[in-house]
Amino acid sequence: MAHSNKKFNVFDLFRDLEKFYGILYMLLLCFIIYLGAKYVRTLDYNKVFSAPGLLAADSNMRATQPVKRGAITPPVDVIRLSATSPDLIAKGKELFNTNCSSCHGESGQGNGPASATLNPPPRNFVDPSKQIWKNGPKPSNMFVTLQEGIPNTGMASFSIIPPEDRFAIIQYVQTFNPTFPKDNPEDLAKIDEKYNLSKGGKLPNQIPLSLAMDLQVLNYDTLKYDLNNILSRIENEKADSSAMIFKNIVTNEKKALNSLASGTKWNENPDAFVQFIETDPIDKGFKATVYQLSQDKINLVYQFLKNLFAKNKV
């Protein structure tokens, strides 16, 4: 019987194994992708995007609130409102249950109906040491939180609530734990000065969320129309030296005009314009060469853009 003269080579075996596992890996990856695509097709996107979350929680509280005209708030006696009062605590409880319990829970433990969908979770007032306080646990700190909200969390601003009512809510919140620290006169003086509480102020207009969203869409459409008009004027004024300067210093005309429309300080004077376009020019649709513009060219393009924006009321 004839025998093969081919010698066994262990390196050939390893090469064969590498090919085998390479093919197996590709097949496994394709299978995982197939399963993922199949799962995505089964999702009900209406349910996914209507699931209760941060926006849903806020919508439930604000979508149906009535239209209210902004009002002048009377002067607030910060010292009096900081002193514990049974009447204020009773009022604060009612206001807390109406405005705060959906997130913080009626018991103040941060376990309201909307709490499971919020990250970070709502404050637990019964055990306040469990979480870090961004503004602090004193009444004056809580007033700042109610006034300004906390960005990137579920804590919205409640500046639409009169200052006296906010102090009432704070007094009630402090009943959840007797260890909450108290304010000293300096703390109260600071928030009085910061928000002009003893002088009174003006509450903003209050409208339902649905109406606000409709107005936002209208404002966006109007802005888009105005910026398109400006862009058309720039295109039609090719012989204008100011228009040419603008076209030469931008990478994207629409992006640059949108950046200019996002703020109004740039049109105060040429120096403000320079400061605006020289701060992250690439992100704003301008070229890095804006740094090389002479003062004469800056004045020309500044006046040109200012006039265009004024004519179109952007």
C-alpha positions as a Markdown table, in Angstrom:
| # | Residue | x | y | z |
|---|---|---|---|---|
| 1 | Met | 0.0 | 0.0 | 0.0 |
| 2 | Ala | 1.3 | 3.4 | -0.9 |
| 3 | His | 1.8 | 5.9 | 1.8 |
| 4 | Ser | 1.7 | 9.7 | 1.5 |
| 5 | Asn | 5.1 | 11.3 | 1.8 |
| 6 | Lys | 3.5 | 14.6 | 3.1 |
| 7 | Lys | 4.8 | 15.3 | 6.6 |
| 8 | Phe | 2.5 | 16.5 | 9.4 |
| 9 | Asn | 3.1 | 20.2 | 10.1 |
| 10 | Val | 1.8 | 21.7 | 13.3 |
| 11 | Phe | 1.8 | 25.2 | 11.8 |
| 12 | Asp | -0.5 | 24.1 | 9.0 |
| 13 | Leu | -2.9 | 22.9 | 11.7 |
| 14 | Phe | -2.9 | 26.2 | 13.5 |
| 15 | Arg | -3.5 | 28.0 | 10.2 |
| 16 | Asp | -6.5 | 25.7 | 9.5 |
| 17 | Leu | -7.8 | 26.4 | 13.0 |
| 18 | Glu | -7.5 | 30.2 | 12.5 |
| 19 | Lys | -9.5 | 29.9 | 9.3 |
| 20 | Phe | -12.2 | 27.8 | 11.0 |
| 21 | Tyr | -12.6 | 30.1 | 14.0 |
| 22 | Gly | -12.6 | 33.2 | 11.7 |
| 23 | Ile | -15.5 | 31.8 | 9.7 |
| 24 | Leu | -17.3 | 30.7 | 12.9 |
| 25 | Tyr | -16.9 | 34.3 | 14.3 |
| 26 | Met | -18.3 | 35.9 | 11.2 |
| 27 | Leu | -21.3 | 33.5 | 11.2 |
| 28 | Leu | -21.9 | 34.2 | 14.9 |
| 29 | Leu | -21.7 | 38.0 | 14.2 |
| 30 | Cys | -24.2 | 37.8 | 11.3 |
| 31 | Phe | -26.5 | 35.7 | 13.5 |
| 32 | Ile | -26.4 | 38.4 | 16.3 |
| 33 | Ile | -27.1 | 41.1 | 13.8 |
| 34 | Tyr | -30.0 | 39.1 | 12.4 |
| 35 | Leu | -31.5 | 38.7 | 15.8 |
| 36 | Gly | -31.1 | 42.4 | 16.6 |
| 37 | Ala | -32.8 | 43.5 | 13.4 |
| 38 | Lys | -35.6 | 41.0 | 14.0 |
| 39 | Tyr | -36.1 | 42.5 | 17.5 |
| 40 | Val | -36.1 | 46.1 | 16.3 |
| 41 | Arg | -38.9 | 45.2 | 13.8 |
| 42 | Thr | -41.1 | 44.0 | 16.6 |
| 43 | Leu | -40.9 | 47.2 | 18.6 |
| 44 | Asp | -44.0 | 49.4 | 18.8 |
| 45 | Tyr | -42.4 | 52.8 | 18.4 |
| 46 | Asn | -45.6 | 54.6 | 19.5 |
| 47 | Lys | -45.3 | 52.9 | 22.8 |
| 48 | Val | -41.5 | 53.4 | 23.1 |
| 49 | Phe | -41.7 | 57.2 | 22.5 |
| 50 | Ser | -44.9 | 57.6 | 24.6 |
| 51 | Ala | -43.4 | 55.7 | 27.6 |
| 52 | Pro | -43.5 | 57.8 | 30.8 |
| 53 | Gly | -40.2 | 59.7 | 31.2 |
| 54 | Leu | -38.8 | 63.0 | 32.1 |
| 55 | Leu | -40.8 | 64.8 | 29.3 |
| 56 | Ala | -43.9 | 62.8 | 30.0 |
| 57 | Ala | -43.7 | 63.6 | 33.7 |
| 58 | Asp | -43.3 | 67.3 | 33.0 |
| 59 | Ser | -46.0 | 67.2 | 30.4 |
| 60 | Asn | -48.5 | 65.7 | 32.8 |
| 61 | Met | -47.9 | 68.6 | 35.2 |
| 62 | Arg | -47.8 | 71.4 | 32.6 |
| 63 | Ala | -49.7 | 70.4 | 29.5 |
| 64 | Thr | -53.1 | 71.3 | 30.8 |
| 65 | Gln | -52.4 | 74.2 | 33.0 |
| 66 | Pro | -54.5 | 77.3 | 32.1 |
| 67 | Val | -53.2 | 80.4 | 30.4 |
| 68 | Lys | -52.2 | 82.9 | 33.1 |
| 69 | Arg | -51.0 | 86.5 | 32.5 |
| 70 | Gly | -47.8 | 87.4 | 34.3 |
| 71 | Ala | -48.5 | 89.3 | 37.5 |
| 72 | Ile | -46.6 | 91.7 | 39.8 |
| 73 | Thr | -45.7 | 89.9 | 43.1 |
| 74 | Pro | -45.9 | 92.0 | 46.3 |
| 75 | Pro | -42.8 | 92.5 | 48.4 |
| 76 | Val | -41.9 | 89.4 | 50.4 |
| 77 | Asp | -40.8 | 89.5 | 54.1 |
| 78 | Val | -38.1 | 86.8 | 53.9 |
| 79 | Ile | -37.5 | 86.9 | 57.7 |
| 80 | Arg | -41.2 | 86.2 | 58.5 |
| 81 | Leu | -41.5 | 83.5 | 55.8 |
| 82 | Ser | -38.4 | 81.7 | 57.1 |
| 83 | Ala | -39.9 | 81.3 | 60.6 |
| 84 | Thr | -41.8 | 78.1 | 61.2 |
| 85 | Ser | -45.5 | 78.6 | 60.9 |
| 86 | Pro | -48.3 | 76.0 | 61.1 |
| 87 | Asp | -50.4 | 78.0 | 58.6 |
| 88 | Leu | -47.5 | 78.1 | 56.1 |
| 89 | Ile | -46.8 | 74.4 | 56.7 |
| 90 | Ala | -50.4 | 73.5 | 56.0 |
| 91 | Lys | -50.4 | 75.6 | 52.8 |
| 92 | Gly | -47.1 | 74.1 | 51.8 |
| 93 | Lys | -48.4 | 70.6 | 52.2 |
| 94 | Glu | -51.2 | 71.3 | 49.7 |
| 95 | Leu | -48.9 | 72.9 | 47.3 |
| 96 | Phe | -46.3 | 70.1 | 47.6 |
| 97 | Asn | -49.0 | 67.4 | 46.9 |
| 98 | Thr | -50.1 | 69.4 | 43.8 |
| 99 | Asn | -46.7 | 70.3 | 42.3 |
| 100 | Cys | -44.1 | 68.0 | 43.8 |
| 101 | Ser | -45.5 | 64.6 | 44.8 |
| 102 | Ser | -45.6 | 63.2 | 41.3 |
| 103 | Cys | -41.8 | 62.9 | 41.6 |
| 104 | His | -40.9 | 63.2 | 45.3 |
| 105 | Gly | -43.9 | 61.2 | 46.5 |
| 106 | Glu | -46.5 | 62.3 | 49.1 |
| 107 | Ser | -44.3 | 60.9 | 51.8 |
| 108 | Gly | -41.3 | 62.9 | 50.5 |
| 109 | Gln | -39.2 | 59.7 | 50.0 |
| 110 | Gly | -38.6 | 60.4 | 46.3 |
| 111 | Asn | -40.9 | 57.6 | 45.3 |
| 112 | Gly | -43.6 | 59.4 | 43.3 |
| 113 | Pro | -45.2 | 57.9 | 40.2 |
| 114 | Ala | -42.7 | 59.6 | 37.9 |
| 115 | Ser | -39.6 | 58.8 | 40.0 |
| 116 | Ala | -38.8 | 55.5 | 38.3 |
| 117 | Thr | -38.2 | 57.2 | 35.0 |
| 118 | Leu | -35.9 | 60.0 | 36.3 |
| 119 | Asn | -32.2 | 59.9 | 36.4 |
| 120 | Pro | -30.9 | 61.1 | 38.8 |
| 121 | Pro | -33.8 | 60.1 | 41.0 |
| 122 | Pro | -35.8 | 62.7 | 42.8 |
| 123 | Arg | -34.7 | 64.0 | 46.2 |
| 124 | Asn | -35.5 | 61.8 | 49.2 |
| 125 | Phe | -36.4 | 64.4 | 51.9 |
| 126 | Val | -36.9 | 61.8 | 54.6 |
| 127 | Asp | -33.3 | 60.8 | 54.4 |
| 128 | Pro | -31.6 | 63.9 | 52.8 |
| 129 | Ser | -28.1 | 62.6 | 53.4 |
| 130 | Lys | -28.4 | 59.9 | 50.8 |
| 131 | Gln | -27.8 | 62.3 | 47.9 |
| 132 | Ile | -25.5 | 65.2 | 47.2 |
| 133 | Trp | -27.2 | 68.6 | 47.2 |
| 134 | Lys | -26.3 | 70.8 | 44.3 |
| 135 | Asn | -27.5 | 74.0 | 46.0 |
| 136 | Gly | -27.6 | 72.8 | 49.6 |
| 137 | Pro | -30.3 | 71.7 | 52.1 |
| 138 | Lys | -31.0 | 75.1 | 53.8 |
| 139 | Pro | -34.3 | 76.9 | 53.1 |
| 140 | Ser | -32.5 | 79.6 | 51.1 |
| 141 | Asn | -30.7 | 76.9 | 49.1 |
| 142 | Met | -34.1 | 75.2 | 48.4 |
| 143 | Phe | -35.5 | 78.5 | 47.3 |
| 144 | Val | -32.7 | 78.8 | 44.7 |
| 145 | Thr | -33.5 | 75.3 | 43.4 |
| 146 | Leu | -37.3 | 76.2 | 43.1 |
| 147 | Gln | -36.4 | 79.4 | 41.4 |
| 148 | Glu | -33.9 | 78.2 | 38.9 |
| 149 | Gly | -34.4 | 74.4 | 38.7 |
| 150 | Ile | -31.4 | 72.1 | 38.2 |
| 151 | Pro | -30.3 | 71.6 | 34.6 |
| 152 | Asn | -29.9 | 68.0 | 33.2 |
| 153 | Thr | -32.2 | 66.6 | 35.9 |
| 154 | Gly | -36.0 | 66.2 | 36.4 |
| 155 | Met | -36.0 | 69.3 | 38.7 |
| 156 | Ala | -37.6 | 72.0 | 36.6 |
| 157 | Ser | -37.9 | 75.7 | 37.6 |
| 158 | Phe | -41.0 | 76.6 | 39.6 |
| 159 | Ser | -40.5 | 80.4 | 39.2 |
| 160 | Ile | -44.1 | 80.6 | 38.1 |
| 161 | Ile | -45.1 | 79.9 | 41.7 |
| 162 | Pro | -45.2 | 83.1 | 43.9 |
| 163 | Pro | -42.3 | 83.4 | 46.3 |
| 164 | Glu | -44.5 | 83.1 | 49.4 |
| 165 | Asp | -45.8 | 79.8 | 48.2 |
| 166 | Arg | -42.3 | 78.5 | 47.5 |
| 167 | Phe | -41.4 | 79.3 | 51.1 |
| 168 | Ala | -44.5 | 77.4 | 52.2 |
| 169 | Ile | -43.4 | 74.4 | 50.2 |
| 170 | Ile | -39.9 | 74.6 | 51.8 |
| 171 | Gln | -41.4 | 74.8 | 55.3 |
| 172 | Tyr | -43.4 | 71.7 | 54.6 |
| 173 | Val | -40.5 | 69.8 | 53.1 |
| 174 | Gln | -38.5 | 70.5 | 56.2 |
| 175 | Thr | -41.0 | 68.6 | 58.3 |
| 176 | Phe | -39.9 | 65.3 | 56.7 |
| 177 | Asn | -36.7 | 65.4 | 58.6 |
| 178 | Pro | -35.9 | 67.4 | 61.8 |
| 179 | Thr | -32.2 | 67.6 | 61.0 |
| 180 | Phe | -32.5 | 70.0 | 58.1 |
| 181 | Pro | -30.2 | 73.0 | 58.7 |
| 182 | Lys | -31.6 | 76.5 | 59.3 |
| 183 | Asp | -30.7 | 79.8 | 57.6 |
| 184 | Asn | -28.8 | 82.5 | 59.3 |
| 185 | Pro | -29.6 | 86.2 | 58.6 |
| 186 | Glu | -26.7 | 86.4 | 56.0 |
| 187 | Asp | -28.2 | 83.5 | 54.0 |
| 188 | Leu | -31.6 | 85.2 | 53.9 |
| 189 | Ala | -30.1 | 88.5 | 53.0 |
| 190 | Lys | -28.3 | 86.9 | 50.0 |
| 191 | Ile | -31.4 | 85.5 | 48.4 |
| 192 | Asp | -33.4 | 88.6 | 49.2 |
| 193 | Glu | -30.7 | 90.6 | 47.3 |
| 194 | Lys | -30.3 | 88.1 | 44.5 |
| 195 | Tyr | -34.1 | 87.9 | 43.6 |
| 196 | Asn | -35.2 | 91.4 | 44.9 |
| 197 | Leu | -37.8 | 89.6 | 47.1 |
| 198 | Ser | -38.3 | 92.5 | 49.5 |
| 199 | Lys | -39.0 | 94.8 | 46.5 |
| 200 | Gly | -41.5 | 92.5 | 44.7 |
| 201 | Gly | -41.2 | 91.2 | 41.2 |
| 202 | Lys | -43.0 | 90.0 | 38.1 |
| 203 | Leu | -44.2 | 86.5 | 37.5 |
| 204 | Pro | -43.8 | 85.2 | 33.9 |
| 205 | Asn | -46.8 | 84.4 | 31.8 |
| 206 | Gln | -47.9 | 80.8 | 32.2 |
| 207 | Ile | -49.2 | 78.8 | 29.2 |
| 208 | Pro | -49.9 | 75.1 | 28.6 |
| 209 | Leu | -47.0 | 73.1 | 27.3 |
| 210 | Ser | -48.9 | 72.1 | 24.1 |
| 211 | Leu | -49.4 | 75.8 | 23.3 |
| 212 | Ala | -45.8 | 76.6 | 24.0 |
| 213 | Met | -44.7 | 73.9 | 21.6 |
| 214 | Asp | -47.0 | 75.2 | 18.9 |
| 215 | Leu | -45.6 | 78.7 | 19.4 |
| 216 | Gln | -42.0 | 77.3 | 19.3 |
| 217 | Val | -42.8 | 75.7 | 15.9 |
| 218 | Leu | -44.2 | 79.0 | 14.6 |
| 219 | Asn | -41.2 | 80.9 | 15.8 |
| 220 | Tyr | -38.9 | 78.4 | 14.2 |
| 221 | Asp | -40.7 | 78.7 | 10.9 |
| 222 | Thr | -40.6 | 82.5 | 11.0 |
| 223 | Leu | -36.9 | 82.5 | 11.8 |
| 224 | Lys | -36.2 | 80.0 | 9.0 |
| 225 | Tyr | -38.1 | 82.3 | 6.6 |
| 226 | Asp | -36.3 | 85.4 | 7.7 |
| 227 | Leu | -32.8 | 83.8 | 7.4 |
| 228 | Asn | -33.7 | 82.5 | 4.0 |
| 229 | Asn | -34.6 | 86.1 | 3.0 |
| 230 | Ile | -31.2 | 87.3 | 4.3 |
| 231 | Leu | -29.4 | 84.5 | 2.4 |
| 232 | Ser | -31.2 | 85.5 | -0.8 |
| 233 | Arg | -30.2 | 89.1 | -0.3 |
| 234 | Ile | -26.6 | 88.1 | 0.1 |
| 235 | Glu | -26.7 | 86.0 | -3.1 |
| 236 | Asn | -28.3 | 88.9 | -5.0 |
| 237 | Glu | -25.7 | 91.4 | -3.9 |
| 238 | Lys | -22.7 | 89.8 | -5.4 |
| 239 | Ala | -21.2 | 93.1 | -6.4 |
| 240 | Asp | -21.4 | 94.4 | -2.8 |
| 241 | Ser | -18.0 | 94.3 | -1.2 |
| 242 | Ser | -19.5 | 93.7 | 2.2 |
| 243 | Ala | -21.4 | 90.7 | 0.9 |
| 244 | Met | -18.2 | 89.3 | -0.7 |
| 245 | Ile | -16.3 | 89.7 | 2.6 |
| 246 | Phe | -19.0 | 87.7 | 4.4 |
| 247 | Lys | -18.9 | 85.0 | 1.7 |
| 248 | Asn | -15.1 | 84.8 | 2.0 |
| 249 | Ile | -15.0 | 84.3 | 5.8 |
| 250 | Val | -17.7 | 81.6 | 6.1 |
| 251 | Thr | -17.5 | 77.9 | 5.4 |
| 252 | Asn | -21.3 | 77.5 | 5.5 |
| 253 | Glu | -23.5 | 80.6 | 5.0 |
| 254 | Lys | -26.6 | 79.0 | 6.5 |
| 255 | Lys | -24.8 | 77.8 | 9.6 |
| 256 | Ala | -23.1 | 81.2 | 10.1 |
| 257 | Leu | -26.4 | 83.0 | 9.8 |
| 258 | Asn | -28.1 | 80.6 | 12.2 |
| 259 | Ser | -25.2 | 81.3 | 14.7 |
| 260 | Leu | -25.7 | 85.0 | 14.4 |
| 261 | Ala | -29.5 | 84.6 | 14.9 |
| 262 | Ser | -28.8 | 82.6 | 18.1 |
| 263 | Gly | -27.7 | 85.8 | 19.9 |
| 264 | Thr | -28.1 | 89.6 | 19.8 |
| 265 | Lys | -25.0 | 90.8 | 21.6 |
| 266 | Trp | -22.9 | 90.7 | 18.4 |
| 267 | Asn | -24.9 | 93.5 | 16.8 |
| 268 | Glu | -24.2 | 96.0 | 19.6 |
| 269 | Asn | -20.9 | 97.2 | 18.1 |
| 270 | Pro | -18.0 | 95.9 | 15.9 |
| 271 | Asp | -16.0 | 94.8 | 18.9 |
| 272 | Ala | -18.9 | 92.6 | 20.1 |
| 273 | Phe | -19.2 | 91.2 | 16.6 |
| 274 | Val | -15.4 | 90.3 | 16.5 |
| 275 | Gln | -15.7 | 88.7 | 19.9 |
| 276 | Phe | -18.6 | 86.6 | 18.7 |
| 277 | Ile | -17.1 | 85.3 | 15.5 |
| 278 | Glu | -13.6 | 84.8 | 16.9 |
| 279 | Thr | -15.0 | 82.5 | 19.7 |
| 280 | Asp | -15.2 | 79.0 | 18.2 |
| 281 | Pro | -15.5 | 80.3 | 14.6 |
| 282 | Ile | -15.5 | 76.8 | 13.0 |
| 283 | Asp | -18.4 | 75.7 | 15.1 |
| 284 | Lys | -20.3 | 78.8 | 14.0 |
| 285 | Gly | -19.8 | 78.3 | 10.3 |
| 286 | Phe | -16.9 | 80.8 | 9.9 |
| 287 | Lys | -13.4 | 80.2 | 8.7 |
| 288 | Ala | -10.4 | 80.4 | 11.0 |
| 289 | Thr | -9.1 | 83.3 | 8.8 |
| 290 | Val | -11.6 | 85.6 | 10.5 |
| 291 | Tyr | -8.7 | 86.4 | 12.8 |
| 292 | Gln | -6.9 | 88.1 | 9.9 |
| 293 | Leu | -9.7 | 90.6 | 9.0 |
| 294 | Ser | -8.7 | 94.2 | 9.0 |
| 295 | Gln | -10.6 | 96.7 | 11.1 |
| 296 | Asp | -12.1 | 98.3 | 7.9 |
| 297 | Lys | -13.4 | 95.0 | 6.7 |
| 298 | Ile | -14.8 | 94.1 | 10.1 |
| 299 | Asn | -16.7 | 97.4 | 10.1 |
| 300 | Leu | -18.0 | 96.8 | 6.6 |
| 301 | Val | -19.3 | 93.3 | 7.2 |
| 302 | Tyr | -20.6 | 94.1 | 10.6 |
| 303 | Gln | -22.7 | 97.0 | 9.3 |
| 304 | Phe | -23.8 | 94.9 | 6.4 |
| 305 | Leu | -25.1 | 92.1 | 8.6 |
| 306 | Lys | -26.6 | 94.3 | 11.1 |
| 307 | Asn | -28.7 | 96.1 | 8.5 |
| 308 | Leu | -29.8 | 92.8 | 7.0 |
| 309 | Phe | -30.9 | 91.4 | 10.3 |
| 310 | Ala | -32.7 | 94.7 | 11.2 |
| 311 | Lys | -34.6 | 94.7 | 7.9 |
| 312 | Asn | -35.8 | 91.2 | 8.4 |
| 313 | Lys | -36.4 | 91.7 | 12.1 |
| 314 | Val | -34.4 | 88.6 | 13.1 |
